[in-house]
């Protein structure tokens, strides 16, 4: 496994894809899959079944993982 240059809370810039040019913080790092989850980027609508906490269910907007090669660390 290659060395991973990102950690939770780092400021990064998206360099490829629909969110190109966006600067945001890293919410999670998936080192084994070589992906990161960035706040407010690559949003997908996910269907949610009703549960005890969420009695209605419905749709939820969720950040999806982005490949680490499409993200560049930015100095604050």
C-alpha positions in Angstrom: 0.0 0.0 0.0 1.4 3.4 -1.0 1.8 6.2 1.5 -1.3 8.3 2.0 -0.9 12.1 2.1 -4.4 13.0 3.5 -5.9 12.9 6.9 -9.2 13.9 8.4 -9.6 17.7 8.6 -7.1 18.6 5.8 -8.0 21.3 3.4 -8.1 19.9 -0.2 -9.0 21.0 -3.7 -10.8 18.8 -6.2 -8.7 18.7 -9.5 -11.0 16.5 -11.6 -14.7 15.7 -12.1 -17.8 17.8 -11.8 -16.7 19.5 -8.6 -13.3 20.6 -10.1 -11.9 23.7 -8.3 -13.9 23.2 -5.1 -12.0 23.6 -1.8 -13.3 21.7 1.2 -12.2 19.6 4.2 -11.7 15.8 4.3 -14.4 14.0 6.3 -13.0 10.5 6.1 -10.0 8.6 4.5 -10.5 5.2 3.0 -6.8 4.1 2.7 -7.4 0.6 1.5 -9.6 1.8 -1.4 -7.3 4.8 -2.0 -10.3 7.2 -1.7 -11.4 10.2 0.4 -14.7 11.6 1.3 -14.8 15.4 1.0 -17.4 17.7 2.6 -20.0 18.9 0.1 -18.5 17.2 -3.0 -19.8 14.3 -5.1 -23.3 14.4 -3.5 -25.6 11.5 -4.3 -29.3 11.0 -3.4 -29.7 7.7 -1.4 -33.0 6.1 -0.6 -33.5 5.4 3.1 -35.9 2.9 4.6 -38.0 4.0 7.6 -36.4 3.2 10.9 -37.2 4.0 14.5 -35.2 7.2 14.4 -36.4 8.2 10.9 -40.1 7.1 10.8 -40.8 8.5 7.3 -37.7 7.3 5.4 -37.2 9.0 2.0 -34.1 10.4 0.3 -30.9 11.6 1.9 -28.1 13.6 0.3 -24.8 11.8 1.0 -21.1 12.5 0.1 -19.6 9.7 -1.9 -15.9 8.8 -2.0 -13.5 10.4 -4.5 -10.4 8.8 -5.7 -7.3 10.2 -4.0 -5.6 11.0 -7.4 -8.4 13.6 -8.1 -7.7 15.5 -4.9 -4.8 17.9 -4.1 -3.8 19.0 -0.6 -3.9 22.8 -0.2 -1.9 24.8 2.3 -4.2 26.9 4.6 
